Amino acid sequence: MQNSQIAAVFDEIASMLERKKDNIFKIRAYRKVARAVEELTGPVEKLVAENRLHEIPGVGEAITKKITELVTTGRLEYYEKLKKEFSGQPRAVGS
């Protein structure tokens, strides 16, 4: 999975959390991680393999687990759950 794909997942998570009116700090954390992953010069997979995700700005324990799950399985349970919450719901104007 490419860095841009991983960043897109975290960016979309942030967007869905915004639509749910979730905690603004949580939303900002997902956006920050998305930008940081996108700007990496090397592949995230390498950082996962070397247990070095903590070197990415804004990546704590919870995000480390999510990135690791995404890289190793190609999917993220949390992301899938959020998408199910929004499937079938009309998007707000401007979203």
Biopython code that builds the backbone (N, CA, C, O; Angstrom):
import numpy as np
from Bio.PDB.StructureBuilder import StructureBuilder

atoms = [
    (1, "MET", "N", (0.853, -1.182, 0.000)),
    (1, "MET", "CA", (0.000, 0.000, 0.000)),
    (1, "MET", "C", (0.893, 1.237, 0.000)),
    (1, "MET", "O", (1.802, 1.361, 0.821)),
    (2, "GLN", "N", (0.626, 2.133, -0.916)),
    (2, "GLN", "CA", (1.439, 3.337, -1.050)),
    (2, "GLN", "C", (1.091, 4.377, 0.019)),
    (2, "GLN", "O", (-0.016, 4.398, 0.557)),
    (3, "ASN", "N", (2.073, 5.236, 0.308)),
    (3, "ASN", "CA", (1.868, 6.290, 1.303)),
    (3, "ASN", "C", (0.651, 7.149, 0.978)),
    (3, "ASN", "O", (-0.112, 7.517, 1.871)),
    (4, "SER", "N", (0.474, 7.466, -0.305)),
    (4, "SER", "CA", (-0.658, 8.317, -0.696)),
    (4, "SER", "C", (-1.992, 7.634, -0.402)),
    (4, "SER", "O", (-2.963, 8.297, -0.038)),
    (5, "GLN", "N", (-2.040, 6.314, -0.557)),
    (5, "GLN", "CA", (-3.276, 5.569, -0.259)),
    (5, "GLN", "C", (-3.555, 5.569, 1.239)),
    (5, "GLN", "O", (-4.699, 5.730, 1.663)),
    (6, "ILE", "N", (-2.520, 5.391, 2.027)),
    (6, "ILE", "CA", (-2.658, 5.400, 3.486)),
    (6, "ILE", "C", (-3.110, 6.790, 3.939)),
    (6, "ILE", "O", (-4.012, 6.921, 4.766)),
    (7, "ALA", "N", (-2.476, 7.818, 3.390)),
    (7, "ALA", "CA", (-2.845, 9.194, 3.738)),
    (7, "ALA", "C", (-4.302, 9.464, 3.377)),
    (7, "ALA", "O", (-5.019, 10.117, 4.135)),
    (8, "ALA", "N", (-4.740, 8.968, 2.228)),
    (8, "ALA", "CA", (-6.125, 9.174, 1.795)),
    (8, "ALA", "C", (-7.120, 8.538, 2.766)),
    (8, "ALA", "O", (-8.176, 9.111, 3.034)),
    (9, "VAL", "N", (-6.788, 7.363, 3.290)),
    (9, "VAL", "CA", (-7.661, 6.694, 4.262)),
    (9, "VAL", "C", (-7.784, 7.550, 5.519)),
    (9, "VAL", "O", (-8.890, 7.755, 6.020)),
    (10, "PHE", "N", (-6.667, 8.050, 6.033)),
    (10, "PHE", "CA", (-6.710, 8.850, 7.254)),
    (10, "PHE", "C", (-7.397, 10.195, 7.020)),
    (10, "PHE", "O", (-8.066, 10.716, 7.913)),
    (11, "ASP", "N", (-7.235, 10.749, 5.834)),
    (11, "ASP", "CA", (-7.927, 11.991, 5.488)),
    (11, "ASP", "C", (-9.437, 11.762, 5.428)),
    (11, "ASP", "O", (-10.219, 12.588, 5.898)),
    (12, "GLU", "N", (-9.833, 10.641, 4.850)),
    (12, "GLU", "CA", (-11.257, 10.331, 4.766)),
    (12, "GLU", "C", (-11.844, 10.041, 6.151)),
    (12, "GLU", "O", (-12.989, 10.397, 6.429)),
    (13, "ILE", "N", (-11.068, 9.403, 7.007)),
    (13, "ILE", "CA", (-11.520, 9.179, 8.393)),
    (13, "ILE", "C", (-11.790, 10.534, 9.043)),
    (13, "ILE", "O", (-12.823, 10.719, 9.686)),
    (14, "ALA", "N", (-10.870, 11.476, 8.879)),
    (14, "ALA", "CA", (-11.047, 12.814, 9.456)),
    (14, "ALA", "C", (-12.313, 13.473, 8.918)),
    (14, "ALA", "O", (-13.053, 14.103, 9.674)),
    (15, "SER", "N", (-12.565, 13.333, 7.626)),
    (15, "SER", "CA", (-13.773, 13.919, 7.032)),
    (15, "SER", "C", (-15.041, 13.302, 7.609)),
    (15, "SER", "O", (-16.007, 14.008, 7.900)),
    (16, "MET", "N", (-15.035, 11.988, 7.774)),
    (16, "MET", "CA", (-16.214, 11.331, 8.349)),
    (16, "MET", "C", (-16.415, 11.746, 9.800)),
    (16, "MET", "O", (-17.549, 11.942, 10.239)),
    (17, "LEU", "N", (-15.326, 11.881, 10.545)),
    (17, "LEU", "CA", (-15.435, 12.322, 11.935)),
    (17, "LEU", "C", (-15.960, 13.753, 12.008)),
    (17, "LEU", "O", (-16.710, 14.097, 12.922)),
    (18, "GLU", "N", (-15.565, 14.589, 11.041)),
    (18, "GLU", "CA", (-16.111, 15.952, 10.980)),
    (18, "GLU", "C", (-17.616, 15.916, 10.777)),
    (18, "GLU", "O", (-18.359, 16.651, 11.428)),
    (19, "ARG", "N", (-18.057, 15.057, 9.870)),
    (19, "ARG", "CA", (-19.494, 14.944, 9.601)),
    (19, "ARG", "C", (-20.253, 14.461, 10.831)),
    (19, "ARG", "O", (-21.417, 14.809, 11.028)),
    (20, "LYS", "N", (-19.586, 13.654, 11.660)),
    (20, "LYS", "CA", (-20.216, 13.171, 12.900)),
    (20, "LYS", "C", (-20.121, 14.198, 14.021)),
    (20, "LYS", "O", (-20.673, 14.012, 15.105)),
    (21, "LYS", "N", (-19.399, 15.300, 13.733)),
    (21, "LYS", "CA", (-19.148, 16.330, 14.738)),
    (21, "LYS", "C", (-18.397, 15.751, 15.942)),
    (21, "LYS", "O", (-18.708, 16.045, 17.097)),
    (22, "ASP", "N", (-17.408, 14.926, 15.632)),
    (22, "ASP", "CA", (-16.568, 14.294, 16.654)),
    (22, "ASP", "C", (-15.590, 15.319, 17.229)),
    (22, "ASP", "O", (-15.592, 16.485, 16.835)),
    (23, "ASN", "N", (-14.780, 14.877, 18.142)),
    (23, "ASN", "CA", (-13.782, 15.705, 18.815)),
    (23, "ASN", "C", (-12.839, 16.349, 17.797)),
    (23, "ASN", "O", (-12.220, 15.652, 16.993)),
    (24, "ILE", "N", (-12.730, 17.672, 17.833)),
    (24, "ILE", "CA", (-11.906, 18.411, 16.877)),
    (24, "ILE", "C", (-10.440, 18.015, 16.964)),
    (24, "ILE", "O", (-9.742, 18.017, 15.949)),
    (25, "PHE", "N", (-9.960, 17.675, 18.154)),
    (25, "PHE", "CA", (-8.559, 17.296, 18.314)),
    (25, "PHE", "C", (-8.276, 15.943, 17.663)),
    (25, "PHE", "O", (-7.195, 15.713, 17.122)),
    (26, "LYS", "N", (-9.250, 15.069, 17.725)),
    (26, "LYS", "CA", (-9.135, 13.766, 17.071)),
    (26, "LYS", "C", (-9.092, 13.949, 15.549)),
    (26, "LYS", "O", (-8.295, 13.319, 14.854)),
    (27, "ILE", "N", (-9.958, 14.814, 15.056)),
    (27, "ILE", "CA", (-10.016, 15.109, 13.620)),
    (27, "ILE", "C", (-8.683, 15.689, 13.161)),
    (27, "ILE", "O", (-8.131, 15.270, 12.143)),
    (28, "ARG", "N", (-8.174, 16.648, 13.914)),
    (28, "ARG", "CA", (-6.884, 17.265, 13.564)),
    (28, "ARG", "C", (-5.757, 16.247, 13.591)),
    (28, "ARG", "O", (-4.851, 16.304, 12.759)),
    (29, "ALA", "N", (-5.801, 15.317, 14.535)),
    (29, "ALA", "CA", (-4.758, 14.290, 14.624)),
    (29, "ALA", "C", (-4.740, 13.424, 13.368)),
    (29, "ALA", "O", (-3.672, 13.115, 12.839)),
    (30, "TYR", "N", (-5.924, 13.031, 12.891)),
    (30, "TYR", "CA", (-5.988, 12.224, 11.665)),
    (30, "TYR", "C", (-5.493, 13.014, 10.457)),
    (30, "TYR", "O", (-4.793, 12.467, 9.605)),
    (31, "ARG", "N", (-5.850, 14.292, 10.376)),
    (31, "ARG", "CA", (-5.382, 15.130, 9.262)),
    (31, "ARG", "C", (-3.853, 15.293, 9.314)),
    (31, "ARG", "O", (-3.175, 15.220, 8.289)),
    (32, "LYS", "N", (-3.332, 15.512, 10.513)),
    (32, "LYS", "CA", (-1.887, 15.699, 10.691)),
    (32, "LYS", "C", (-1.130, 14.440, 10.249)),
    (32, "LYS", "O", (-0.119, 14.524, 9.552)),
    (33, "VAL", "N", (-1.627, 13.294, 10.660)),
    (33, "VAL", "CA", (-0.983, 12.037, 10.279)),
    (33, "VAL", "C", (-1.081, 11.826, 8.772)),
    (33, "VAL", "O", (-0.121, 11.373, 8.149)),
    (34, "ALA", "N", (-2.214, 12.146, 8.187)),
    (34, "ALA", "CA", (-2.366, 11.994, 6.734)),
    (34, "ALA", "C", (-1.316, 12.824, 6.006)),
    (34, "ALA", "O", (-0.673, 12.330, 5.079)),
    (35, "ARG", "N", (-1.133, 14.082, 6.414)),
    (35, "ARG", "CA", (-0.134, 14.949, 5.773)),
    (35, "ARG", "C", (1.280, 14.411, 5.998)),
    (35, "ARG", "O", (2.098, 14.392, 5.078)),
    (36, "ALA", "N", (1.558, 13.979, 7.220)),
    (36, "ALA", "CA", (2.901, 13.484, 7.543)),
    (36, "ALA", "C", (3.245, 12.240, 6.729)),
    (36, "ALA", "O", (4.365, 12.108, 6.235)),
    (37, "VAL", "N", (2.285, 11.332, 6.591)),
    (37, "VAL", "CA", (2.504, 10.110, 5.814)),
    (37, "VAL", "C", (2.721, 10.454, 4.347)),
    (37, "VAL", "O", (3.593, 9.887, 3.689)),
    (38, "GLU", "N", (1.932, 11.376, 3.849)),
    (38, "GLU", "CA", (2.031, 11.773, 2.443)),
    (38, "GLU", "C", (3.396, 12.405, 2.130)),
    (38, "GLU", "O", (3.913, 12.264, 1.021)),
    (39, "GLU", "N", (3.965, 13.095, 3.108)),
    (39, "GLU", "CA", (5.233, 13.800, 2.901)),
    (39, "GLU", "C", (6.467, 12.941, 3.172)),
    (39, "GLU", "O", (7.589, 13.400, 2.959)),
    (40, "LEU", "N", (6.285, 11.718, 3.633)),
    (40, "LEU", "CA", (7.433, 10.850, 3.896)),
    (40, "LEU", "C", (8.225, 10.605, 2.614)),
    (40, "LEU", "O", (7.653, 10.507, 1.528)),
    (41, "THR", "N", (9.535, 10.507, 2.752)),
    (41, "THR", "CA", (10.376, 10.246, 1.581)),
    (41, "THR", "C", (10.502, 8.757, 1.283)),
    (41, "THR", "O", (10.853, 8.369, 0.169)),
    (42, "GLY", "N", (10.215, 7.931, 2.276)),
    (42, "GLY", "CA", (10.270, 6.483, 2.087)),
    (42, "GLY", "C", (8.922, 5.852, 2.349)),
    (42, "GLY", "O", (8.005, 6.516, 2.833)),
    (43, "PRO", "N", (8.793, 4.562, 2.030)),
    (43, "PRO", "CA", (7.504, 3.880, 2.222)),
    (43, "PRO", "C", (7.183, 3.620, 3.696)),
    (43, "PRO", "O", (8.056, 3.283, 4.497)),
    (44, "VAL", "N", (5.906, 3.787, 4.020)),
    (44, "VAL", "CA", (5.439, 3.519, 5.385)),
    (44, "VAL", "C", (5.685, 2.057, 5.751)),
    (44, "VAL", "O", (5.980, 1.743, 6.904)),
    (45, "GLU", "N", (5.564, 1.167, 4.769)),
    (45, "GLU", "CA", (5.773, -0.266, 5.035)),
    (45, "GLU", "C", (7.118, -0.520, 5.701)),
    (45, "GLU", "O", (7.235, -1.378, 6.576)),
    (46, "LYS", "N", (8.120, 0.227, 5.285)),
    (46, "LYS", "CA", (9.459, 0.060, 5.864)),
    (46, "LYS", "C", (9.453, 0.454, 7.343)),
    (46, "LYS", "O", (10.046, -0.232, 8.176)),
    (47, "LEU", "N", (8.781, 1.559, 7.662)),
    (47, "LEU", "CA", (8.694, 1.991, 9.062)),
    (47, "LEU", "C", (7.929, 0.984, 9.907)),
    (47, "LEU", "O", (8.272, 0.751, 11.066)),
    (48, "VAL", "N", (6.895, 0.389, 9.330)),
    (48, "VAL", "CA", (6.134, -0.641, 10.042)),
    (48, "VAL", "C", (7.047, -1.833, 10.316)),
    (48, "VAL", "O", (7.111, -2.328, 11.441)),
    (49, "ALA", "N", (7.747, -2.285, 9.287)),
    (49, "ALA", "CA", (8.631, -3.450, 9.417)),
    (49, "ALA", "C", (9.738, -3.214, 10.441)),
    (49, "ALA", "O", (10.157, -4.138, 11.137)),
    (50, "GLU", "N", (10.201, -1.987, 10.526)),
    (50, "GLU", "CA", (11.291, -1.647, 11.447)),
    (50, "GLU", "C", (10.783, -1.121, 12.790)),
    (50, "GLU", "O", (11.574, -0.684, 13.625)),
    (51, "ASN", "N", (9.461, -1.162, 12.999)),
    (51, "ASN", "CA", (8.849, -0.688, 14.243)),
    (51, "ASN", "C", (9.259, 0.761, 14.540)),
    (51, "ASN", "O", (9.636, 1.090, 15.664)),
    (52, "ARG", "N", (9.178, 1.623, 13.510)),
    (52, "ARG", "CA", (9.620, 3.008, 13.633)),
    (52, "ARG", "C", (8.512, 4.014, 13.332)),
    (52, "ARG", "O", (8.800, 5.173, 13.034)),
    (53, "LEU", "N", (7.265, 3.594, 13.403)),
    (53, "LEU", "CA", (6.165, 4.520, 13.109)),
    (53, "LEU", "C", (6.143, 5.717, 14.049)),
    (53, "LEU", "O", (5.676, 6.794, 13.677)),
    (54, "HIS", "N", (6.647, 5.534, 15.264)),
    (54, "HIS", "CA", (6.667, 6.630, 16.235)),
    (54, "HIS", "C", (7.495, 7.820, 15.756)),
    (54, "HIS", "O", (7.403, 8.907, 16.325)),
    (55, "GLU", "N", (8.301, 7.623, 14.714)),
    (55, "GLU", "CA", (9.114, 8.707, 14.164)),
    (55, "GLU", "C", (8.297, 9.669, 13.301)),
    (55, "GLU", "O", (8.756, 10.768, 12.989)),
    (56, "ILE", "N", (7.096, 9.260, 12.918)),
    (56, "ILE", "CA", (6.227, 10.132, 12.124)),
    (56, "ILE", "C", (5.554, 11.115, 13.081)),
    (56, "ILE", "O", (4.968, 10.701, 14.081)),
    (57, "PRO", "N", (5.634, 12.416, 12.781)),
    (57, "PRO", "CA", (4.994, 13.401, 13.661)),
    (57, "PRO", "C", (3.500, 13.126, 13.838)),
    (57, "PRO", "O", (2.774, 12.915, 12.866)),
    (58, "GLY", "N", (3.059, 13.131, 15.092)),
    (58, "GLY", "CA", (1.644, 12.947, 15.390)),
    (58, "GLY", "C", (1.211, 11.508, 15.546)),
    (58, "GLY", "O", (0.045, 11.248, 15.844)),
    (59, "VAL", "N", (2.119, 10.562, 15.352)),
    (59, "VAL", "CA", (1.750, 9.145, 15.449)),
    (59, "VAL", "C", (2.002, 8.647, 16.865)),
    (59, "VAL", "O", (3.136, 8.580, 17.339)),
    (60, "GLY", "N", (0.897, 8.300, 17.521)),
    (60, "GLY", "CA", (0.967, 7.710, 18.858)),
    (60, "GLY", "C", (0.594, 6.244, 18.781)),
    (60, "GLY", "O", (0.588, 5.651, 17.703)),
    (61, "GLU", "N", (0.284, 5.666, 19.920)),
    (61, "GLU", "CA", (-0.005, 4.234, 20.004)),
    (61, "GLU", "C", (-1.226, 3.828, 19.170)),
    (61, "GLU", "O", (-1.172, 2.841, 18.437)),
    (62, "ALA", "N", (-2.313, 4.575, 19.276)),
    (62, "ALA", "CA", (-3.546, 4.214, 18.556)),
    (62, "ALA", "C", (-3.354, 4.301, 17.043)),
    (62, "ALA", "O", (-3.793, 3.416, 16.309)),
    (63, "ILE", "N", (-2.707, 5.356, 16.580)),
    (63, "ILE", "CA", (-2.474, 5.523, 15.143)),
    (63, "ILE", "C", (-1.471, 4.476, 14.656)),
    (63, "ILE", "O", (-1.600, 3.970, 13.541)),
    (64, "THR", "N", (-0.488, 4.151, 15.468)),
    (64, "THR", "CA", (0.480, 3.100, 15.108)),
    (64, "THR", "C", (-0.251, 1.799, 14.823)),
    (64, "THR", "O", (0.033, 1.126, 13.833)),
    (65, "LYS", "N", (-1.186, 1.449, 15.684)),
    (65, "LYS", "CA", (-1.954, 0.217, 15.488)),
    (65, "LYS", "C", (-2.766, 0.268, 14.198)),
    (65, "LYS", "O", (-2.850, -0.718, 13.466)),
    (66, "LYS", "N", (-3.362, 1.427, 13.929)),
    (66, "LYS", "CA", (-4.187, 1.563, 12.729)),
    (66, "LYS", "C", (-3.339, 1.494, 11.459)),
    (66, "LYS", "O", (-3.719, 0.828, 10.496)),
    (67, "ILE", "N", (-2.199, 2.175, 11.451)),
    (67, "ILE", "CA", (-1.321, 2.121, 10.274)),
    (67, "ILE", "C", (-0.805, 0.703, 10.074)),
    (67, "ILE", "O", (-0.774, 0.209, 8.946)),
    (68, "THR", "N", (-0.405, 0.052, 11.140)),
    (68, "THR", "CA", (0.104, -1.318, 11.050)),
    (68, "THR", "C", (-0.962, -2.250, 10.491)),
    (68, "THR", "O", (-0.673, -3.074, 9.622)),
    (69, "GLU", "N", (-2.195, -2.128, 10.981)),
    (69, "GLU", "CA", (-3.298, -2.949, 10.477)),
    (69, "GLU", "C", (-3.522, -2.693, 8.983)),
    (69, "GLU", "O", (-3.700, -3.631, 8.207)),
    (70, "LEU", "N", (-3.511, -1.444, 8.597)),
    (70, "LEU", "CA", (-3.738, -1.069, 7.199)),
    (70, "LEU", "C", (-2.630, -1.609, 6.294)),
    (70, "LEU", "O", (-2.906, -2.134, 5.216)),
    (71, "VAL", "N", (-1.393, -1.480, 6.730)),
    (71, "VAL", "CA", (-0.255, -1.937, 5.925)),
    (71, "VAL", "C", (-0.198, -3.460, 5.847)),
    (71, "VAL", "O", (0.080, -4.014, 4.783)),
    (72, "THR", "N", (-0.457, -4.134, 6.953)),
    (72, "THR", "CA", (-0.309, -5.594, 6.974)),
    (72, "THR", "C", (-1.498, -6.343, 6.395)),
    (72, "THR", "O", (-1.340, -7.442, 5.863)),
    (73, "THR", "N", (-2.695, -5.754, 6.494)),
    (73, "THR", "CA", (-3.884, -6.470, 6.005)),
    (73, "THR", "C", (-4.499, -5.837, 4.759)),
    (73, "THR", "O", (-5.285, -6.473, 4.057)),
    (74, "GLY", "N", (-4.138, -4.583, 4.488)),
    (74, "GLY", "CA", (-4.729, -3.890, 3.350)),
    (74, "GLY", "C", (-6.075, -3.272, 3.651)),
    (74, "GLY", "O", (-6.726, -2.720, 2.763)),
    (75, "ARG", "N", (-6.495, -3.362, 4.900)),
    (75, "ARG", "CA", (-7.771, -2.747, 5.289)),
    (75, "ARG", "C", (-7.684, -2.293, 6.737)),
    (75, "ARG", "O", (-6.763, -2.669, 7.463)),
    (76, "LEU", "N", (-8.641, -1.490, 7.146)),
    (76, "LEU", "CA", (-8.670, -0.962, 8.509)),
    (76, "LEU", "C", (-10.092, -1.091, 9.039)),
    (76, "LEU", "O", (-11.014, -0.453, 8.531)),
    (77, "GLU", "N", (-10.257, -1.901, 10.039)),
    (77, "GLU", "CA", (-11.573, -2.182, 10.618)),
    (77, "GLU", "C", (-12.295, -0.891, 11.023)),
    (77, "GLU", "O", (-13.482, -0.731, 10.741)),
    (78, "TYR", "N", (-11.586, 0.022, 11.679)),
    (78, "TYR", "CA", (-12.173, 1.289, 12.124)),
    (78, "TYR", "C", (-12.721, 2.082, 10.933)),
    (78, "TYR", "O", (-13.817, 2.638, 11.001)),
    (79, "TYR", "N", (-11.964, 2.126, 9.864)),
    (79, "TYR", "CA", (-12.368, 2.829, 8.636)),
    (79, "TYR", "C", (-13.594, 2.167, 8.029)),
    (79, "TYR", "O", (-14.532, 2.852, 7.622)),
    (80, "GLU", "N", (-13.595, 0.843, 7.966)),
    (80, "GLU", "CA", (-14.738, 0.109, 7.414)),
    (80, "GLU", "C", (-15.999, 0.379, 8.240)),
    (80, "GLU", "O", (-17.086, 0.541, 7.686)),
    (81, "LYS", "N", (-15.850, 0.425, 9.544)),
    (81, "LYS", "CA", (-16.987, 0.692, 10.435)),
    (81, "LYS", "C", (-17.554, 2.092, 10.187)),
    (81, "LYS", "O", (-18.770, 2.277, 10.121)),
    (82, "LEU", "N", (-16.661, 3.070, 10.053)),
    (82, "LEU", "CA", (-17.119, 4.435, 9.767)),
    (82, "LEU", "C", (-17.839, 4.511, 8.428)),
    (82, "LEU", "O", (-18.878, 5.163, 8.320)),
    (83, "LYS", "N", (-17.301, 3.858, 7.415)),
    (83, "LYS", "CA", (-17.936, 3.879, 6.090)),
    (83, "LYS", "C", (-19.331, 3.284, 6.151)),
    (83, "LYS", "O", (-20.244, 3.782, 5.492)),
    (84, "LYS", "N", (-19.511, 2.217, 6.938)),
    (84, "LYS", "CA", (-20.837, 1.604, 7.075)),
    (84, "LYS", "C", (-21.819, 2.574, 7.723)),
    (84, "LYS", "O", (-22.995, 2.600, 7.361)),
    (85, "GLU", "N", (-21.344, 3.366, 8.674)),
    (85, "GLU", "CA", (-22.211, 4.353, 9.333)),
    (85, "GLU", "C", (-22.755, 5.361, 8.324)),
    (85, "GLU", "O", (-23.879, 5.844, 8.460)),
    (86, "PHE", "N", (-21.947, 5.670, 7.314)),
    (86, "PHE", "CA", (-22.327, 6.701, 6.362)),
    (86, "PHE", "C", (-22.932, 6.154, 5.076)),
    (86, "PHE", "O", (-23.443, 6.925, 4.263)),
    (87, "SER", "N", (-22.886, 4.865, 4.880)),
    (87, "SER", "CA", (-23.455, 4.321, 3.638)),
    (87, "SER", "C", (-24.965, 4.504, 3.658)),
    (87, "SER", "O", (-25.636, 4.180, 4.638)),
    (88, "GLY", "N", (-25.471, 5.020, 2.578)),
    (88, "GLY", "CA", (-26.902, 5.247, 2.477)),
    (88, "GLY", "C", (-27.360, 6.576, 3.018)),
    (88, "GLY", "O", (-28.506, 6.971, 2.804)),
    (89, "GLN", "N", (-26.469, 7.287, 3.730)),
    (89, "GLN", "CA", (-26.837, 8.600, 4.256)),
    (89, "GLN", "C", (-26.522, 9.661, 3.213)),
    (89, "GLN", "O", (-25.441, 9.643, 2.625)),
    (90, "PRO", "N", (-27.428, 10.567, 2.976)),
    (90, "PRO", "CA", (-27.125, 11.650, 2.031)),
    (90, "PRO", "C", (-26.035, 12.555, 2.591)),
    (90, "PRO", "O", (-25.996, 12.827, 3.791)),
    (91, "ARG", "N", (-25.157, 13.015, 1.716)),
    (91, "ARG", "CA", (-24.104, 13.931, 2.130)),
    (91, "ARG", "C", (-24.691, 15.325, 2.263)),
    (91, "ARG", "O", (-25.575, 15.711, 1.500)),
    (92, "ALA", "N", (-24.201, 16.067, 3.224)),
    (92, "ALA", "CA", (-24.641, 17.443, 3.412)),
    (92, "ALA", "C", (-24.108, 18.299, 2.266)),
    (92, "ALA", "O", (-23.061, 17.999, 1.692)),
    (93, "VAL", "N", (-24.818, 19.339, 1.947)),
    (93, "VAL", "CA", (-24.378, 20.254, 0.893)),
    (93, "VAL", "C", (-23.018, 20.833, 1.293)),
    (93, "VAL", "O", (-22.828, 21.284, 2.423)),
    (94, "GLY", "N", (-22.080, 20.810, 0.346)),
    (94, "GLY", "CA", (-20.747, 21.331, 0.626)),
    (94, "GLY", "C", (-19.809, 20.296, 1.186)),
    (94, "GLY", "O", (-18.656, 20.616, 1.475)),
    (95, "SER", "N", (-20.258, 19.050, 1.355)),
    (95, "SER", "CA", (-19.406, 17.989, 1.897)),
    (95, "SER", "C", (-18.768, 17.217, 0.786)),
    (95, "SER", "O", (-18.013, 16.279, 1.040)),
]
sb = StructureBuilder()
sb.init_structure("model")
sb.init_model(0)
sb.init_chain("A")
sb.init_seg("    ")
for serial, (resi, resn, name, xyz) in enumerate(atoms, 1):
    if name == "N":
        sb.init_residue(resn, " ", resi, " ")
    sb.init_atom(name, np.array(xyz, "f"), 0.0, 1.0, " ", f" {name:<3s}", serial, name[0])
structure = sb.get_structure()
